[in-house]
Amino acid sequence: MNKDVFFSSSTVKNFLNKLSYYLKSLPNDDRYRHIEEIKSELYEYALELDASKSVNDREIPEDVVNNFAPPKVIADEITEEYKDELGYYHKSNNNLIKYYTVFSIATLGGLSLPILFGEMNISSSLPLILFFLGSNIWFVSNRKILWNHHLLHYFQKMIRFCASALVALPLAFFAIRIIITSKIELFTLNYLIAYLTVTGCYLFFLTMMYRRNKQD
């Protein structure tokens, strides 16, 4: 059976995608190595079925997958070998991401204060801007993050929280500023628009990072 035809089957693709997802707790190199080993086993069995002529070519992919253990069972057996090695590292990795999301979102939230005060204090805002940029540069450049399903679930919750909090907060400050001054100030309005634009871009960035790592 042709290799490209076999691996283009939706049944085989779905099996391998699930396996890759459940192996996200492993470093990328190890994960890819194990997936390649499973792919070789799948194709070897497909060739055996093809040679025996006991199964129609179109039924081979489904028959092969049905004769293998479910992806989660295979992944659990593989990750068990790494349990001791990765236990501490996973905890440390998850904590780093939690610190990043909490402080990054808190920093961006702090940058909405000029809406309430009606002016921007460069000396107090600059450290927040630098911290926000630095934390996101670290996040993008960090290749050691292990995107297991627990971390992906946490990251998804933080995106939802960010979407509500970072939109509600500046709008609330804007409303309070109007009540205090009894007018709409040009600086406050422009800053609100700029802030919501940056927040929208940040949310888009977080969502793209989540989707990319979920699919890998």
MARLUM-532892 format. One line per field, with one value per residue: y, x, z of N, C-alpha, C, O in turn. Coordinates in steps of 0.05 Angstrom, whole numbers, plus 5000, padded with zeros to 4 digits. Example, Ala and Ser with C-alpha at 12.3 -4.5 7.8 and 13.67 -1.06 7.14 Angstrom:
REM residues 2
nnorth <- [4886; 4955]
neast <- [5264; 5257]
nup <- [5156; 5142]
canorth <- [4910; 4979]
caeast <- [5246; 5273]
caup <- [5156; 5143]
cnorth <- [4934; 5001]
ceast <- [5264; 5258]
cup <- [5156; 5157]
onorth <- [4934; 5023]
oeast <- [5285; 5268]
oup <- [5169; 5161]
This chain:
REM residues 216
nnorth <- [4976; 5044; 5093; 5148; 5151; 5120; 5149; 5194; 5184; 5200; 5173; 5152; 5200; 5226; 5191; 5197; 5252; 5255; 5223; 5254; 5299; 5278; 5266; 5312; 5325; 5310; 5329; 5363; 5336; 5283; 5271; 5274; 5233; 5187; 5188; 5180; 5128; 5100; 5111; 5082; 5031; 5028; 5032; 4987; 4946; 4957; 4944; 4889; 4873; 4888; 4855; 4806; 4807; 4803; 4843; 4897; 4951; 5003; 4995; 4985; 5027; 5039; 4988; 4979; 5019; 5004; 4958; 4974; 4999; 5050; 5120; 5150; 5110; 5089; 5135; 5143; 5099; 5110; 5160; 5145; 5125; 5170; 5193; 5202; 5233; 5279; 5301; 5342; 5382; 5393; 5417; 5463; 5487; 5496; 5532; 5576; 5594; 5608; 5650; 5684; 5696; 5718; 5763; 5790; 5803; 5833; 5875; 5899; 5914; 5952; 5992; 6018; 6056; 6113; 6129; 6137; 6176; 6217; 6233; 6215; 6187; 6184; 6165; 6127; 6094; 6074; 6032; 5992; 5984; 5966; 5919; 5890; 5884; 5856; 5808; 5784; 5778; 5740; 5698; 5686; 5671; 5627; 5561; 5517; 5506; 5461; 5442; 5413; 5382; 5401; 5450; 5477; 5480; 5514; 5560; 5573; 5588; 5634; 5668; 5678; 5704; 5748; 5773; 5792; 5822; 5860; 5892; 5910; 5939; 5988; 6013; 6022; 6057; 6099; 6115; 6131; 6174; 6210; 6221; 6247; 6293; 6313; 6316; 6295; 6282; 6297; 6272; 6228; 6199; 6187; 6157; 6114; 6090; 6076; 6041; 5999; 5980; 5960; 5921; 5888; 5869; 5841; 5801; 5774; 5755; 5720; 5683; 5662; 5638; 5599; 5567; 5550; 5519; 5481; 5453; 5433]
neast <- [5017; 5010; 5049; 5039; 4985; 4963; 4975; 4947; 4897; 4837; 4824; 4872; 4901; 4870; 4879; 4935; 4937; 4909; 4943; 4990; 4971; 4961; 5012; 5036; 5060; 5112; 5180; 5191; 5226; 5228; 5174; 5163; 5196; 5173; 5123; 5138; 5157; 5110; 5082; 5112; 5102; 5047; 5045; 5075; 5041; 4999; 5022; 5028; 4974; 4960; 4991; 4971; 4921; 4873; 4841; 4804; 4835; 4815; 4795; 4837; 4866; 4828; 4823; 4874; 4880; 4840; 4861; 4900; 4919; 4879; 4896; 4904; 4915; 4963; 4995; 4995; 5024; 5073; 5088; 5092; 5142; 5172; 5159; 5185; 5228; 5205; 5170; 5184; 5201; 5156; 5123; 5152; 5154; 5099; 5088; 5119; 5093; 5044; 5059; 5077; 5029; 4995; 5025; 5035; 4984; 4966; 5002; 4988; 4937; 4948; 4967; 4923; 4908; 4920; 4874; 4837; 4863; 4870; 4916; 4984; 5035; 5100; 5146; 5125; 5096; 5131; 5165; 5125; 5111; 5159; 5166; 5121; 5132; 5181; 5166; 5133; 5167; 5202; 5165; 5152; 5201; 5216; 5232; 5226; 5179; 5130; 5075; 5028; 4962; 4939; 4964; 4949; 4894; 4892; 4915; 4876; 4833; 4855; 4858; 4804; 4790; 4824; 4802; 4753; 4766; 4806; 4779; 4733; 4755; 4784; 4740; 4707; 4740; 4740; 4686; 4683; 4718; 4691; 4648; 4674; 4698; 4657; 4657; 4681; 4746; 4798; 4849; 4838; 4799; 4827; 4869; 4840; 4820; 4869; 4888; 4850; 4858; 4910; 4901; 4865; 4900; 4936; 4903; 4891; 4942; 4952; 4911; 4926; 4975; 4956; 4924; 4962; 4997; 4963; 4951; 5000]
nup <- [5000; 4984; 5017; 5025; 5012; 5052; 5100; 5089; 5100; 5135; 5181; 5200; 5206; 5246; 5289; 5297; 5309; 5357; 5388; 5388; 5416; 5467; 5482; 5495; 5542; 5539; 5521; 5458; 5421; 5440; 5437; 5382; 5364; 5387; 5362; 5309; 5313; 5325; 5278; 5242; 5259; 5250; 5194; 5179; 5195; 5161; 5112; 5119; 5120; 5069; 5038; 5051; 5029; 5053; 5068; 5040; 5003; 5014; 5064; 5097; 5128; 5170; 5192; 5211; 5250; 5286; 5307; 5340; 5405; 5438; 5427; 5476; 5513; 5493; 5496; 5552; 5569; 5546; 5569; 5622; 5628; 5632; 5679; 5730; 5713; 5690; 5727; 5767; 5732; 5701; 5739; 5752; 5702; 5692; 5733; 5718; 5671; 5693; 5726; 5687; 5657; 5697; 5716; 5669; 5650; 5694; 5692; 5643; 5656; 5696; 5664; 5647; 5682; 5671; 5644; 5684; 5715; 5679; 5656; 5636; 5671; 5657; 5685; 5720; 5687; 5648; 5671; 5675; 5621; 5600; 5629; 5612; 5557; 5561; 5587; 5549; 5506; 5529; 5534; 5480; 5459; 5489; 5485; 5515; 5539; 5559; 5529; 5554; 5562; 5609; 5618; 5572; 5581; 5626; 5604; 5567; 5600; 5624; 5580; 5571; 5619; 5614; 5569; 5588; 5635; 5619; 5584; 5610; 5654; 5634; 5610; 5654; 5684; 5648; 5650; 5703; 5702; 5670; 5703; 5744; 5720; 5690; 5635; 5569; 5561; 5514; 5515; 5549; 5520; 5472; 5494; 5515; 5468; 5443; 5482; 5483; 5432; 5435; 5474; 5446; 5406; 5438; 5460; 5413; 5400; 5445; 5436; 5386; 5400; 5435; 5401; 5363; 5394; 5412; 5367; 5351]
canorth <- [5000; 5069; 5105; 5174; 5146; 5109; 5170; 5216; 5175; 5215; 5156; 5151; 5228; 5231; 5175; 5209; 5278; 5250; 5214; 5277; 5315; 5265; 5265; 5340; 5328; 5304; 5348; 5359; 5316; 5256; 5267; 5268; 5207; 5166; 5189; 5168; 5099; 5090; 5113; 5060; 5006; 5029; 5026; 4959; 4929; 4962; 4928; 4861; 4869; 4891; 4831; 4783; 4810; 4796; 4868; 4916; 4973; 5025; 4989; 4980; 5047; 5035; 4963; 4982; 5035; 4988; 4937; 4986; 5011; 5079; 5139; 5157; 5087; 5088; 5158; 5138; 5079; 5123; 5181; 5133; 5122; 5196; 5204; 5213; 5253; 5304; 5310; 5368; 5401; 5402; 5435; 5488; 5498; 5507; 5556; 5598; 5603; 5621; 5676; 5701; 5705; 5735; 5789; 5804; 5814; 5853; 5898; 5913; 5926; 5976; 6013; 6031; 6077; 6140; 6135; 6147; 6201; 6238; 6240; 6193; 6192; 6168; 6152; 6104; 6077; 6062; 6005; 5973; 5979; 5949; 5892; 5877; 5876; 5836; 5782; 5772; 5769; 5715; 5678; 5678; 5658; 5604; 5536; 5494; 5503; 5436; 5449; 5391; 5390; 5416; 5477; 5489; 5487; 5537; 5583; 5580; 5602; 5660; 5684; 5686; 5724; 5772; 5785; 5806; 5841; 5882; 5909; 5923; 5957; 6015; 6026; 6031; 6081; 6121; 6124; 6146; 6199; 6228; 6230; 6266; 6318; 6321; 6320; 6275; 6295; 6286; 6253; 6203; 6185; 6176; 6136; 6091; 6077; 6063; 6019; 5977; 5970; 5943; 5898; 5870; 5856; 5823; 5778; 5759; 5742; 5698; 5663; 5648; 5621; 5576; 5550; 5538; 5498; 5460; 5437; 5421]
caeast <- [5000; 5025; 5052; 5025; 4956; 4956; 4976; 4928; 4870; 4827; 4824; 4900; 4907; 4857; 4893; 4961; 4933; 4903; 4967; 5007; 4959; 4964; 5040; 5046; 5075; 5139; 5195; 5184; 5242; 5219; 5147; 5164; 5209; 5154; 5103; 5149; 5158; 5082; 5075; 5125; 5087; 5021; 5049; 5084; 5017; 4984; 5035; 5021; 4946; 4959; 5003; 4953; 4897; 4850; 4825; 4803; 4853; 4802; 4789; 4862; 4871; 4810; 4829; 4899; 4875; 4823; 4877; 4919; 4906; 4871; 4918; 4909; 4928; 4990; 5008; 4999; 5046; 5099; 5094; 5098; 5171; 5184; 5145; 5204; 5245; 5191; 5152; 5192; 5203; 5129; 5113; 5167; 5145; 5071; 5089; 5130; 5072; 5024; 5071; 5077; 5002; 4985; 5040; 5032; 4957; 4965; 5017; 4972; 4915; 4959; 4971; 4897; 4904; 4919; 4847; 4824; 4876; 4869; 4943; 5002; 5061; 5120; 5164; 5112; 5085; 5153; 5172; 5104; 5113; 5183; 5160; 5102; 5146; 5201; 5153; 5123; 5191; 5210; 5145; 5153; 5227; 5221; 5227; 5226; 5152; 5117; 5047; 5010; 4934; 4933; 4973; 4931; 4868; 4897; 4919; 4850; 4818; 4867; 4850; 4776; 4791; 4836; 4783; 4733; 4777; 4821; 4760; 4716; 4770; 4787; 4714; 4699; 4756; 4730; 4661; 4688; 4731; 4670; 4632; 4691; 4703; 4632; 4662; 4698; 4771; 4810; 4870; 4826; 4786; 4848; 4883; 4822; 4820; 4895; 4890; 4833; 4871; 4932; 4889; 4855; 4923; 4947; 4885; 4895; 4968; 4948; 4894; 4942; 4994; 4941; 4916; 4986; 5008; 4943; 4952; 5027]
caup <- [5000; 4982; 5044; 5025; 5012; 5079; 5120; 5083; 5110; 5158; 5205; 5210; 5215; 5271; 5309; 5303; 5321; 5385; 5402; 5391; 5437; 5493; 5487; 5498; 5567; 5533; 5505; 5430; 5408; 5448; 5427; 5353; 5361; 5393; 5341; 5285; 5318; 5322; 5250; 5229; 5267; 5236; 5166; 5176; 5197; 5137; 5091; 5124; 5111; 5040; 5026; 5056; 5012; 5069; 5072; 5017; 5006; 5027; 5092; 5111; 5149; 5193; 5205; 5225; 5274; 5304; 5319; 5358; 5429; 5435; 5430; 5504; 5526; 5483; 5507; 5581; 5572; 5539; 5589; 5647; 5628; 5638; 5702; 5750; 5700; 5683; 5748; 5777; 5710; 5694; 5760; 5749; 5677; 5695; 5750; 5702; 5654; 5710; 5734; 5663; 5650; 5718; 5717; 5643; 5649; 5715; 5682; 5623; 5671; 5708; 5644; 5642; 5702; 5660; 5636; 5708; 5724; 5659; 5647; 5637; 5685; 5643; 5704; 5732; 5666; 5633; 5681; 5668; 5593; 5596; 5641; 5595; 5533; 5567; 5594; 5525; 5491; 5541; 5528; 5452; 5453; 5506; 5470; 5534; 5550; 5552; 5526; 5558; 5561; 5633; 5614; 5552; 5594; 5643; 5587; 5555; 5621; 5628; 5557; 5576; 5640; 5603; 5551; 5603; 5654; 5606; 5570; 5630; 5671; 5623; 5606; 5681; 5690; 5630; 5660; 5728; 5695; 5660; 5726; 5760; 5705; 5676; 5606; 5557; 5554; 5489; 5523; 5560; 5498; 5455; 5508; 5516; 5441; 5440; 5502; 5474; 5408; 5444; 5487; 5425; 5393; 5458; 5461; 5388; 5404; 5463; 5423; 5365; 5414; 5445; 5378; 5351; 5411; 5415; 5343; 5347]
cnorth <- [5025; 5084; 5132; 5171; 5137; 5132; 5194; 5208; 5191; 5199; 5155; 5179; 5233; 5216; 5188; 5236; 5275; 5240; 5237; 5295; 5304; 5262; 5292; 5344; 5322; 5327; 5342; 5337; 5288; 5250; 5259; 5241; 5185; 5165; 5175; 5137; 5087; 5091; 5090; 5034; 5005; 5020; 4997; 4940; 4932; 4945; 4898; 4855; 4870; 4866; 4807; 4783; 4803; 4820; 4885; 4940; 4997; 5021; 4985; 5001; 5043; 5010; 4964; 4997; 5019; 4966; 4948; 4996; 5040; 5097; 5146; 5135; 5085; 5111; 5154; 5119; 5092; 5143; 5169; 5129; 5147; 5208; 5217; 5236; 5280; 5315; 5338; 5389; 5411; 5422; 5463; 5502; 5511; 5532; 5580; 5611; 5618; 5648; 5695; 5713; 5725; 5763; 5804; 5817; 5837; 5879; 5914; 5926; 5952; 5999; 6027; 6054; 6106; 6148; 6147; 6173; 6224; 6247; 6215; 6201; 6173; 6152; 6127; 6084; 6062; 6035; 5984; 5965; 5960; 5921; 5877; 5867; 5853; 5809; 5769; 5763; 5742; 5693; 5668; 5663; 5633; 5578; 5512; 5490; 5477; 5440; 5424; 5401; 5406; 5446; 5492; 5497; 5512; 5563; 5592; 5596; 5631; 5679; 5695; 5708; 5750; 5787; 5801; 5829; 5865; 5899; 5924; 5944; 5985; 6029; 6036; 6056; 6105; 6133; 6140; 6173; 6219; 6239; 6251; 6293; 6329; 6328; 6297; 6289; 6281; 6266; 6226; 6186; 6172; 6153; 6111; 6076; 6062; 6038; 5995; 5964; 5951; 5918; 5878; 5855; 5835; 5798; 5761; 5743; 5717; 5676; 5648; 5629; 5595; 5557; 5536; 5515; 5476; 5441; 5422; 5392]
ceast <- [5017; 5025; 5037; 4995; 4947; 4955; 4958; 4900; 4862; 4828; 4852; 4908; 4895; 4871; 4919; 4958; 4926; 4927; 4986; 4997; 4965; 4994; 5052; 5062; 5105; 5153; 5189; 5200; 5233; 5191; 5147; 5176; 5189; 5132; 5113; 5151; 5130; 5074; 5087; 5110; 5060; 5025; 5059; 5060; 5000; 4995; 5029; 4993; 4944; 4970; 4985; 4928; 4872; 4831; 4826; 4821; 4840; 4796; 4814; 4867; 4854; 4816; 4854; 4895; 4859; 4839; 4899; 4904; 4898; 4895; 4924; 4923; 4957; 5006; 5014; 5022; 5073; 5107; 5101; 5129; 5186; 5174; 5165; 5221; 5232; 5174; 5159; 5192; 5176; 5118; 5126; 5157; 5117; 5071; 5099; 5109; 5050; 5034; 5070; 5049; 4991; 4999; 5037; 5005; 4954; 4979; 5001; 4948; 4924; 4963; 4945; 4892; 4904; 4891; 4832; 4836; 4875; 4896; 4961; 5028; 5082; 5137; 5151; 5102; 5107; 5161; 5151; 5105; 5136; 5179; 5141; 5115; 5166; 5188; 5143; 5145; 5201; 5191; 5148; 5179; 5233; 5212; 5224; 5199; 5140; 5086; 5029; 4981; 4926; 4941; 4956; 4904; 4870; 4899; 4893; 4833; 4829; 4860; 4822; 4775; 4802; 4817; 4762; 4745; 4790; 4804; 4742; 4730; 4774; 4761; 4703; 4714; 4747; 4704; 4665; 4700; 4711; 4654; 4648; 4693; 4678; 4636; 4679; 4724; 4784; 4831; 4858; 4813; 4807; 4863; 4866; 4822; 4847; 4898; 4874; 4844; 4893; 4922; 4878; 4878; 4935; 4930; 4888; 4921; 4965; 4932; 4910; 4963; 4980; 4934; 4940; 4996; 4989; 4945; 4979; 5028]
cup <- [5000; 5009; 5046; 5026; 5040; 5099; 5113; 5091; 5134; 5183; 5217; 5221; 5243; 5294; 5317; 5316; 5351; 5401; 5408; 5414; 5465; 5501; 5492; 5523; 5562; 5518; 5475; 5416; 5414; 5437; 5397; 5348; 5366; 5372; 5316; 5288; 5314; 5293; 5235; 5234; 5252; 5206; 5161; 5177; 5172; 5113; 5094; 5114; 5081; 5027; 5029; 5039; 5027; 5074; 5047; 5023; 5021; 5056; 5109; 5133; 5174; 5207; 5221; 5251; 5295; 5318; 5337; 5383; 5424; 5440; 5459; 5519; 5519; 5496; 5537; 5586; 5566; 5561; 5616; 5650; 5636; 5664; 5722; 5739; 5697; 5705; 5758; 5755; 5701; 5713; 5756; 5724; 5679; 5712; 5735; 5684; 5670; 5719; 5710; 5657; 5671; 5717; 5691; 5641; 5670; 5706; 5661; 5636; 5684; 5689; 5636; 5661; 5692; 5651; 5660; 5717; 5704; 5648; 5650; 5650; 5673; 5663; 5716; 5711; 5651; 5644; 5674; 5638; 5587; 5606; 5622; 5569; 5538; 5573; 5568; 5506; 5502; 5534; 5499; 5447; 5469; 5491; 5489; 5547; 5540; 5552; 5529; 5561; 5586; 5630; 5593; 5564; 5611; 5626; 5574; 5575; 5625; 5604; 5561; 5597; 5630; 5585; 5565; 5620; 5640; 5588; 5590; 5647; 5658; 5618; 5633; 5689; 5673; 5641; 5686; 5722; 5685; 5683; 5742; 5746; 5692; 5647; 5596; 5548; 5530; 5496; 5532; 5538; 5480; 5468; 5510; 5490; 5437; 5458; 5492; 5449; 5416; 5458; 5467; 5411; 5412; 5460; 5436; 5390; 5422; 5451; 5402; 5378; 5424; 5423; 5366; 5367; 5416; 5391; 5339; 5359]
onorth <- [5026; 5087; 5137; 5186; 5145; 5134; 5212; 5225; 5195; 5210; 5157; 5181; 5245; 5226; 5190; 5244; 5290; 5249; 5238; 5306; 5318; 5256; 5295; 5364; 5327; 5343; 5319; 5321; 5271; 5228; 5240; 5226; 5165; 5143; 5160; 5122; 5065; 5072; 5078; 5017; 4984; 5004; 4985; 4921; 4913; 4934; 4884; 4834; 4855; 4857; 4789; 4762; 4797; 4816; 4888; 4949; 5009; 5040; 4983; 4993; 5044; 5009; 4953; 4988; 5021; 4957; 4932; 5001; 5052; 5090; 5148; 5140; 5081; 5107; 5162; 5123; 5086; 5143; 5182; 5130; 5147; 5231; 5240; 5255; 5301; 5338; 5356; 5412; 5435; 5442; 5483; 5526; 5533; 5551; 5602; 5635; 5638; 5668; 5718; 5737; 5745; 5783; 5829; 5840; 5857; 5901; 5938; 5948; 5972; 6022; 6046; 6069; 6123; 6172; 6166; 6191; 6247; 6267; 6197; 6220; 6149; 6129; 6108; 6060; 6040; 6016; 5961; 5941; 5941; 5902; 5853; 5844; 5834; 5788; 5744; 5744; 5724; 5670; 5643; 5643; 5619; 5574; 5489; 5473; 5472; 5442; 5414; 5425; 5422; 5464; 5515; 5518; 5529; 5584; 5616; 5615; 5649; 5703; 5718; 5727; 5771; 5812; 5822; 5851; 5888; 5919; 5948; 5965; 6005; 6053; 6057; 6075; 6127; 6157; 6161; 6193; 6243; 6262; 6270; 6314; 6352; 6344; 6282; 6306; 6257; 6244; 6205; 6162; 6149; 6133; 6088; 6051; 6040; 6018; 5972; 5940; 5929; 5896; 5854; 5831; 5813; 5775; 5737; 5720; 5696; 5652; 5623; 5608; 5573; 5533; 5512; 5494; 5453; 5417; 5402; 5379]
oeast <- [5038; 5004; 5024; 4981; 4926; 4935; 4955; 4882; 4878; 4832; 4855; 4921; 4909; 4874; 4925; 4974; 4936; 4931; 4998; 5013; 4973; 5000; 5077; 5076; 5121; 5140; 5185; 5188; 5231; 5185; 5134; 5168; 5188; 5122; 5098; 5146; 5128; 5061; 5074; 5107; 5052; 5010; 5051; 5058; 4987; 4980; 5025; 4988; 4929; 4960; 4985; 4915; 4851; 4808; 4848; 4822; 4853; 4792; 4812; 4873; 4864; 4815; 4856; 4904; 4865; 4831; 4915; 4880; 4910; 4913; 4948; 4940; 4975; 5029; 5035; 5037; 5092; 5130; 5115; 5139; 5208; 5181; 5161; 5226; 5244; 5164; 5142; 5183; 5173; 5106; 5112; 5154; 5113; 5056; 5089; 5107; 5040; 5019; 5063; 5047; 4979; 4985; 5035; 5003; 4942; 4970; 5000; 4940; 4909; 4961; 4945; 4872; 4889; 4885; 4816; 4821; 4879; 4897; 4955; 5041; 5081; 5143; 5166; 5100; 5103; 5165; 5158; 5102; 5134; 5187; 5145; 5111; 5168; 5199; 5144; 5142; 5208; 5200; 5147; 5179; 5252; 5189; 5221; 5196; 5140; 5074; 5018; 4976; 4907; 4926; 4950; 4893; 4853; 4888; 4889; 4820; 4813; 4856; 4816; 4760; 4792; 4816; 4753; 4735; 4786; 4813; 4737; 4719; 4767; 4759; 4690; 4702; 4746; 4700; 4652; 4694; 4713; 4646; 4636; 4690; 4678; 4622; 4692; 4723; 4782; 4832; 4866; 4816; 4804; 4870; 4876; 4823; 4847; 4908; 4884; 4841; 4896; 4932; 4882; 4875; 4943; 4940; 4887; 4922; 4975; 4938; 4907; 4967; 4991; 4938; 4938; 5003; 4997; 4940; 4980; 5048]
oup <- [5014; 5022; 5066; 5040; 5050; 5115; 5130; 5090; 5152; 5205; 5242; 5242; 5260; 5316; 5341; 5333; 5368; 5424; 5429; 5430; 5483; 5524; 5492; 5526; 5580; 5505; 5468; 5401; 5397; 5429; 5389; 5330; 5350; 5364; 5303; 5269; 5303; 5283; 5217; 5216; 5243; 5196; 5141; 5162; 5163; 5097; 5074; 5101; 5068; 5006; 5012; 5035; 5014; 5082; 5034; 5046; 5038; 5071; 5134; 5156; 5196; 5232; 5243; 5272; 5319; 5340; 5348; 5382; 5406; 5456; 5466; 5535; 5536; 5505; 5547; 5604; 5580; 5570; 5632; 5672; 5646; 5671; 5730; 5752; 5700; 5703; 5758; 5759; 5695; 5706; 5758; 5724; 5670; 5707; 5739; 5682; 5661; 5719; 5713; 5654; 5665; 5718; 5691; 5633; 5665; 5711; 5662; 5628; 5685; 5697; 5620; 5658; 5702; 5650; 5657; 5726; 5712; 5633; 5665; 5641; 5679; 5658; 5723; 5716; 5641; 5628; 5668; 5632; 5572; 5593; 5618; 5561; 5523; 5564; 5566; 5491; 5487; 5527; 5495; 5431; 5464; 5486; 5480; 5564; 5516; 5573; 5510; 5561; 5585; 5637; 5596; 5557; 5611; 5632; 5570; 5568; 5629; 5609; 5555; 5595; 5636; 5586; 5555; 5620; 5649; 5577; 5586; 5653; 5671; 5620; 5633; 5699; 5683; 5641; 5690; 5735; 5691; 5683; 5751; 5759; 5683; 5635; 5612; 5530; 5527; 5483; 5523; 5538; 5472; 5455; 5508; 5490; 5428; 5450; 5493; 5444; 5405; 5454; 5470; 5406; 5403; 5461; 5438; 5381; 5415; 5454; 5400; 5367; 5423; 5425; 5359; 5357; 5422; 5393; 5325; 5357]
